Amino acid sequence: MNIEKEVSKPIFKATLLAISLFIMMPSVISPALPLMEKAFPNIPRVTVELLTTIPNFGEIFGLLINPFLVKKIGRKKVILIGLALVGICGTLPVIVNSFWLIFILRILLGFGIGIYNSLAVSLIMMIYENNKTELNRLLGFQNIMNDVGYIASAFIICYLVTLSWHAVFWVYILAITVFFMFEHFIKVPKKTKHSSGKHFSLSNIKQAFNSNIIYLSILTLLIYIFYMALAYKLPSFIVDFHLGNESMASLMLAVIAITGIPCGIAFNWLYTKLNKWVWVLCMILNALGFYLTSSARNTYVLY
């Protein structure tokens, strides 16, 4: 098989990008939480809400063992296992009525995403390392695919949540289709270039993790904590204050993701104009948005 000819095909690129559709999807089922709280009255509300965040623990474990799995069975098999876990464990709650079994399946879903998460980017960099134009273009699309997966699934759940809480888990069935596409269309090169120049040393670690990096990491962590809280509390907030139903909550989460796409595209332009003040603008807009959301008592303010 001619690898150079294969990697230039649109179907190859589309399949390579498609694995990124599921990276942001674990929390997309949050609009079904109010219905699940009613279905499991003996389970504390906070525990039910963990269904949207517990996949993150599986992701962390998956990320940690990813290098060992890649070394043992190869990149392609790792991605296929990850997609299989997402498709099977993500969809099984459609027929499962045990809360704790669903809880375990959600952890396995996160583990599936975690073991191939980093490969969604590194595989593109490895395959197109000699074509910088195509590399940068595909990396841009890969970032957008994260949002596209979330947005598309959120709109689908707008309808599925009107059927039942079981039905919302059908959104993960797409991973099975991507599994077969990846198996059929993707040929992963075996040889890669290994960088050799810098030695692993304590001084290199100190240089990499300077005070600015630590500060920005903590700040980014806090932002993600706020957004995760918004993702799994917004549906309950909307229902409790009679601002809409579960379907509307899914629509709201989709709106957040949609607005992120043009903002991401405009980032480079904003940065050239504002430089480090982009951070300040982001923090002000975040603070204003969270305040208005928490104090909203009508649909227009919430939007």
Buried (B, 14 or more C-beta within 10 A) or exposed (E): EEEEEBBEEEEBBEBBBBBBBBBBBBBBBBBBBBBBBEBBEEBEBEBBBBBBBBBBBBBEBBBEBBEEBBEEEEBBBBBBBBBBBBBBBBBBBBEBEEBEEBBBBBBBBBBBBBBBBBBBBBBBEBBBEEBEEBBEBBEEBBBBBBBBBBBBBBBBBBEBBEEEBBBBBBBBBBBBEBBEBBBEBBBBEEEEEEEEEEEEEEEEEEEEEEEEEEEEEEEEEEEEEBEBEBBBBBBBBBBEEEBBBBBBBBBBBBBBBBEBBEEBEEEEEBEEEEEEEBEEEBEEEBEEEBEEBEEBEEEEEBE
